[in-house]
Amino acid sequence: MTIRFRLTVWMIGIILAANSILALITALHVGNVLIDEVQTRVRLDLNSARRVYNDYLEAVERNLRSFYVQQAVETQDLAQLHQNLNEVYDALEIPLDVLSFVGTDGAVIYRAHNPDVRGDNVLNNPIIAGALKHAETMSGTIIVSQDELARENRQLAQQAFMKIQDTPAALPIQKAVELNGMMIAAAAPVRNRQGNGEVKGVLYGAILLNRRYDIVDSIRDEVFQSHTHDGKDVGMATIFQSDLRISTNVPTKDGKRAIGTRLSSEVYEQVLNKGEIWAKRAFVVNDWYITAYGPIRDPSGQIIGALYVGVLEKPYLQIRNLIVVFFLVTVAVITLISLFVLGLATKQILKPIGPIIRMAHQVIDGDLSARVKEKPTGEMGDLCKVINQMADAVRQREEQLKQTTRQQIGQSEKLASIGRLAAGIAHEINNPLTGVLTFAHLLRQNENFSSQDRQDLDVIIQETTRVREIVRGLLDFARESPSMREPLNFNDVIEQTLKLVRSQKEFREVQIQQNLDPSIPPVKADKNQLQQVLLNLCLNACEAMQNGGDLTITTQSHQDGYVAVLISDTGCGIAAEDQEKIFDPFYTTKPVGKGTGLGLSVSYGIIQSHGGDIDVESRIGEGTTFKIVLPQSE
């Protein structure tokens, strides 16, 4: 794959990944923010709904406290009282389901809607009892029994009667119908205006909330302003008696009001048991709503019901989806434009790559004069400049390599000639040495010699033998033979190599120490090549110790089936910047004429060809250690 293709793929991947993550995070965030904002608004709408609910309660109080109403009940004549209360009822701000006059003893003096039933005591009604006790207007929401409703008006008992519908998420319940009703009621004391203002009784009025829809519809119209979606009202309101819907504009599937359905157990626990606000999305009857529920308490503070407001979730989800789709389309369009611009920019930026590749092929084919003609600005221009400089350097190095090769070939030929001459001289020396050694042994057997003579002959034999071994080792090392790898004892190869170096005058001031492990396994190698490596490293170590020192050769079994040889000296050491280059061909730190820079390179190649490795550790002024690692023979 081309760099242009890979760069394009990477940039496309990065842009797509970044934009996708951005789009996903933004879409989720926008959706959550929108729904949270709607939920907050619904939570505030619950306060508005409670205000509308309280307005109805206050309206009942205002009706009962009005001068006209107070004046209508001052008479104790039942016929006159009936006429007056009927006139009051027709003039009320809102119609009351209950309008009664109660005496100070708690007995009902007159019921406007059921005048035939009177005289019963109603002090069990907390509103009436509170107004009589404190001689002030009392109001609130109360639960009224079926019997009390029937005494006020039989139609109220029928209106309160409600079959309880099975609701899947609601708490289990034993009863199948609800007989009691929930009312918002008020009681205002009636005082004697002619005397000392003594309380003559209380005027009691109430509205039955069961199946009365003007309150919930007023909440819907005032709070949600009758907004609709697909023909359905967006905002809904409900009044619960305990957990039972007794007044609502939430529709069922057939379009009727969902009277008789119940609260879910989760809402019941938080609102009716704990008395807290519950504000979350919820499935109400047959659709998802964003809802808020709040408790309704009686005058004693006991929770007797709940007030609910909610809005359809669907229109807000559609708004959220439209925002998300718009954002995703915008991101997609911007991404495509970015990719197009990126493609043009990549093509323009990588335009010099073509000439560089063509120039590289020309150099590979042998045309070292090839150069990049284009000179763009920026990093690509620097790259073209460096490529041309590299080509110049390769050309110069090629010329130097040719010149050095010619010199090395000449030097190799001279060394080969000297080697052949040395081999001939070694043969010539070896023959008289053999004669000297033979006659020395014969003379050693003469019994007429003194002990001093015998000692002198032993010295002759010892030194002559040492010279013969040196010559023999030199002949073996110089003899041309094909590479033959065989199991070798590295210790023996080291011993034979040291016999050669010990005879050199350069090693007279060098102390050679051997730490050879006799238990090392054999290695499969070419003997002459290993001797060449060891001899080269020993000569380098000697040259590094101009004033003498210690040369230590150590063998040891290495991990994973390898044999290690460490050649350490106490010489001048190698600089850190040179350690990375000493195995490069023709690299040398020796003065001109003292080295070719090929010894370590050849040694490195020999060890690598044997499947091993060679490494160096050195410190200036402390010495150098070369470590050779070879695999053991199978």
Secondary structure as UniProt FT lines:
FT   HELIX           3..65
FT   HELIX           67..72
FT   HELIX           78..91
FT   STRAND          98..103
FT   TURN            104..105
FT   STRAND          107..111
FT   TURN            115..116
FT   TURN            123..124
FT   HELIX           126..134
FT   STRAND          138..144
FT   HELIX           146..152
FT   HELIX           154..160
FT   STRAND          162..163
FT   TURN            168..169
FT   STRAND          177..178
FT   STRAND          181..191
FT   TURN            193..196
FT   STRAND          199..208
FT   TURN            210..211
FT   HELIX           214..223
FT   TURN            225..226
FT   STRAND          228..229
FT   TURN            230..231
FT   STRAND          232..233
FT   STRAND          235..241
FT   TURN            242..243
FT   STRAND          244..248
FT   TURN            253..254
FT   TURN            259..260
FT   HELIX           265..267
FT   HELIX           268..273
FT   STRAND          281..284
FT   TURN            285..286
FT   STRAND          287..297
FT   TURN            299..300
FT   STRAND          303..312
FT   HELIX           313..349
FT   TURN            350..352
FT   HELIX           353..364
FT   TURN            365..366
FT   TURN            368..369
FT   HELIX           378..444
FT   TURN            447..448
FT   HELIX           451..478
FT   STRAND          485..488
FT   HELIX           490..502
FT   HELIX           505..507
FT   TURN            508..509
FT   STRAND          510..515
FT   TURN            518..519
FT   STRAND          523..526
FT   HELIX           527..544
FT   TURN            546..547
FT   STRAND          549..558
FT   TURN            559..561
FT   STRAND          562..569
FT   HELIX           576..579
FT   TURN            580..583
FT   TURN            585..586
FT   TURN            592..594
FT   HELIX           599..609
FT   TURN            610..611
FT   STRAND          613..619
FT   TURN            620..622
FT   STRAND          623..632
//
